[in-house]
Amino acid sequence: MQGYSDTMCYMDIGYSKTQYFDRWKPLAMLQFAQSYYLEDLNIYQNQTQTGL
């Protein structure tokens, strides 16, 4: 899908704009980040300890 815009991607695979941006693109980016072994691409949110 190299060279495709986001609009072209979701229209070509048949998803709505909302489905594409809210579910499938973030999931695909997370799966790529988790499988890329040269460096850690994950972004972690700061979490405070709640005493649990």
Phi and psi in radians as a Rosetta constraint file:
Dihedral C 1 N 2 CA 2 C 2 CIRCULARHARMONIC -1.091 0.35
Dihedral N 2 CA 2 C 2 N 3 CIRCULARHARMONIC 2.341 0.35
Dihedral C 2 N 3 CA 3 C 3 CIRCULARHARMONIC 1.571 0.35
Dihedral N 3 CA 3 C 3 N 4 CIRCULARHARMONIC -0.090 0.35
Dihedral C 3 N 4 CA 4 C 4 CIRCULARHARMONIC -1.526 0.35
Dihedral N 4 CA 4 C 4 N 5 CIRCULARHARMONIC 2.458 0.35
Dihedral C 4 N 5 CA 5 C 5 CIRCULARHARMONIC -1.390 0.35
Dihedral N 5 CA 5 C 5 N 6 CIRCULARHARMONIC 2.901 0.35
Dihedral C 5 N 6 CA 6 C 6 CIRCULARHARMONIC -1.006 0.35
Dihedral N 6 CA 6 C 6 N 7 CIRCULARHARMONIC -0.711 0.35
Dihedral C 6 N 7 CA 7 C 7 CIRCULARHARMONIC -1.076 0.35
Dihedral N 7 CA 7 C 7 N 8 CIRCULARHARMONIC -0.780 0.35
Dihedral C 7 N 8 CA 8 C 8 CIRCULARHARMONIC -1.097 0.35
Dihedral N 8 CA 8 C 8 N 9 CIRCULARHARMONIC -0.663 0.35
Dihedral C 8 N 9 CA 9 C 9 CIRCULARHARMONIC -1.092 0.35
Dihedral N 9 CA 9 C 9 N 10 CIRCULARHARMONIC -0.959 0.35
Dihedral C 9 N 10 CA 10 C 10 CIRCULARHARMONIC -1.223 0.35
Dihedral N 10 CA 10 C 10 N 11 CIRCULARHARMONIC -0.509 0.35
Dihedral C 10 N 11 CA 11 C 11 CIRCULARHARMONIC -1.253 0.35
Dihedral N 11 CA 11 C 11 N 12 CIRCULARHARMONIC -0.685 0.35
Dihedral C 11 N 12 CA 12 C 12 CIRCULARHARMONIC -1.190 0.35
Dihedral N 12 CA 12 C 12 N 13 CIRCULARHARMONIC -0.651 0.35
Dihedral C 12 N 13 CA 13 C 13 CIRCULARHARMONIC -1.562 0.35
Dihedral N 13 CA 13 C 13 N 14 CIRCULARHARMONIC -0.097 0.35
Dihedral C 13 N 14 CA 14 C 14 CIRCULARHARMONIC 1.546 0.35
Dihedral N 14 CA 14 C 14 N 15 CIRCULARHARMONIC 0.298 0.35
Dihedral C 14 N 15 CA 15 C 15 CIRCULARHARMONIC -1.700 0.35
Dihedral N 15 CA 15 C 15 N 16 CIRCULARHARMONIC 2.749 0.35
Dihedral C 15 N 16 CA 16 C 16 CIRCULARHARMONIC -1.343 0.35
Dihedral N 16 CA 16 C 16 N 17 CIRCULARHARMONIC 2.873 0.35
Dihedral C 16 N 17 CA 17 C 17 CIRCULARHARMONIC -1.021 0.35
Dihedral N 17 CA 17 C 17 N 18 CIRCULARHARMONIC -0.739 0.35
Dihedral C 17 N 18 CA 18 C 18 CIRCULARHARMONIC -1.138 0.35
Dihedral N 18 CA 18 C 18 N 19 CIRCULARHARMONIC -0.811 0.35
Dihedral C 18 N 19 CA 19 C 19 CIRCULARHARMONIC -1.027 0.35
Dihedral N 19 CA 19 C 19 N 20 CIRCULARHARMONIC -0.768 0.35
Dihedral C 19 N 20 CA 20 C 20 CIRCULARHARMONIC -1.113 0.35
Dihedral N 20 CA 20 C 20 N 21 CIRCULARHARMONIC -0.896 0.35
Dihedral C 20 N 21 CA 21 C 21 CIRCULARHARMONIC -1.397 0.35
Dihedral N 21 CA 21 C 21 N 22 CIRCULARHARMONIC -0.526 0.35
Dihedral C 21 N 22 CA 22 C 22 CIRCULARHARMONIC -1.549 0.35
Dihedral N 22 CA 22 C 22 N 23 CIRCULARHARMONIC -0.419 0.35
Dihedral C 22 N 23 CA 23 C 23 CIRCULARHARMONIC -2.191 0.35
Dihedral N 23 CA 23 C 23 N 24 CIRCULARHARMONIC -1.046 0.35
Dihedral C 23 N 24 CA 24 C 24 CIRCULARHARMONIC -1.325 0.35
Dihedral N 24 CA 24 C 24 N 25 CIRCULARHARMONIC -0.729 0.35
Dihedral C 24 N 25 CA 25 C 25 CIRCULARHARMONIC -1.174 0.35
Dihedral N 25 CA 25 C 25 N 26 CIRCULARHARMONIC -0.808 0.35
Dihedral C 25 N 26 CA 26 C 26 CIRCULARHARMONIC -1.065 0.35
Dihedral N 26 CA 26 C 26 N 27 CIRCULARHARMONIC -0.666 0.35
Dihedral C 26 N 27 CA 27 C 27 CIRCULARHARMONIC -1.124 0.35
Dihedral N 27 CA 27 C 27 N 28 CIRCULARHARMONIC -0.757 0.35
Dihedral C 27 N 28 CA 28 C 28 CIRCULARHARMONIC -1.123 0.35
Dihedral N 28 CA 28 C 28 N 29 CIRCULARHARMONIC -0.696 0.35
Dihedral C 28 N 29 CA 29 C 29 CIRCULARHARMONIC -1.168 0.35
Dihedral N 29 CA 29 C 29 N 30 CIRCULARHARMONIC -0.683 0.35
Dihedral C 29 N 30 CA 30 C 30 CIRCULARHARMONIC -1.138 0.35
Dihedral N 30 CA 30 C 30 N 31 CIRCULARHARMONIC -0.774 0.35
Dihedral C 30 N 31 CA 31 C 31 CIRCULARHARMONIC -1.096 0.35
Dihedral N 31 CA 31 C 31 N 32 CIRCULARHARMONIC -0.692 0.35
Dihedral C 31 N 32 CA 32 C 32 CIRCULARHARMONIC -1.112 0.35
Dihedral N 32 CA 32 C 32 N 33 CIRCULARHARMONIC -0.814 0.35
Dihedral C 32 N 33 CA 33 C 33 CIRCULARHARMONIC -1.062 0.35
Dihedral N 33 CA 33 C 33 N 34 CIRCULARHARMONIC -0.651 0.35
Dihedral C 33 N 34 CA 34 C 34 CIRCULARHARMONIC -1.312 0.35
Dihedral N 34 CA 34 C 34 N 35 CIRCULARHARMONIC -0.403 0.35
Dihedral C 34 N 35 CA 35 C 35 CIRCULARHARMONIC -1.747 0.35
Dihedral N 35 CA 35 C 35 N 36 CIRCULARHARMONIC -0.086 0.35
Dihedral C 35 N 36 CA 36 C 36 CIRCULARHARMONIC -1.461 0.35
Dihedral N 36 CA 36 C 36 N 37 CIRCULARHARMONIC 2.037 0.35
Dihedral C 36 N 37 CA 37 C 37 CIRCULARHARMONIC -1.691 0.35
Dihedral N 37 CA 37 C 37 N 38 CIRCULARHARMONIC -0.147 0.35
Dihedral C 37 N 38 CA 38 C 38 CIRCULARHARMONIC -1.305 0.35
Dihedral N 38 CA 38 C 38 N 39 CIRCULARHARMONIC -0.513 0.35
Dihedral C 38 N 39 CA 39 C 39 CIRCULARHARMONIC -2.791 0.35
Dihedral N 39 CA 39 C 39 N 40 CIRCULARHARMONIC 2.887 0.35
Dihedral C 39 N 40 CA 40 C 40 CIRCULARHARMONIC -1.436 0.35
Dihedral N 40 CA 40 C 40 N 41 CIRCULARHARMONIC 1.992 0.35
Dihedral C 40 N 41 CA 41 C 41 CIRCULARHARMONIC -1.722 0.35
Dihedral N 41 CA 41 C 41 N 42 CIRCULARHARMONIC -0.074 0.35
Dihedral C 41 N 42 CA 42 C 42 CIRCULARHARMONIC -1.210 0.35
Dihedral N 42 CA 42 C 42 N 43 CIRCULARHARMONIC 2.553 0.35
Dihedral C 42 N 43 CA 43 C 43 CIRCULARHARMONIC -1.976 0.35
Dihedral N 43 CA 43 C 43 N 44 CIRCULARHARMONIC 2.184 0.35
Dihedral C 43 N 44 CA 44 C 44 CIRCULARHARMONIC -1.855 0.35
Dihedral N 44 CA 44 C 44 N 45 CIRCULARHARMONIC 2.431 0.35
Dihedral C 44 N 45 CA 45 C 45 CIRCULARHARMONIC -1.440 0.35
Dihedral N 45 CA 45 C 45 N 46 CIRCULARHARMONIC 2.555 0.35
Dihedral C 45 N 46 CA 46 C 46 CIRCULARHARMONIC -1.199 0.35
Dihedral N 46 CA 46 C 46 N 47 CIRCULARHARMONIC 2.289 0.35
Dihedral C 46 N 47 CA 47 C 47 CIRCULARHARMONIC -2.147 0.35
Dihedral N 47 CA 47 C 47 N 48 CIRCULARHARMONIC 2.297 0.35
Dihedral C 47 N 48 CA 48 C 48 CIRCULARHARMONIC -1.562 0.35
Dihedral N 48 CA 48 C 48 N 49 CIRCULARHARMONIC 2.628 0.35
Dihedral C 48 N 49 CA 49 C 49 CIRCULARHARMONIC -1.359 0.35
Dihedral N 49 CA 49 C 49 N 50 CIRCULARHARMONIC 2.321 0.35
Dihedral C 49 N 50 CA 50 C 50 CIRCULARHARMONIC -1.800 0.35
Dihedral N 50 CA 50 C 50 N 51 CIRCULARHARMONIC 0.118 0.35
Dihedral C 50 N 51 CA 51 C 51 CIRCULARHARMONIC 1.513 0.35
Dihedral N 51 CA 51 C 51 N 52 CIRCULARHARMONIC 0.138 0.35
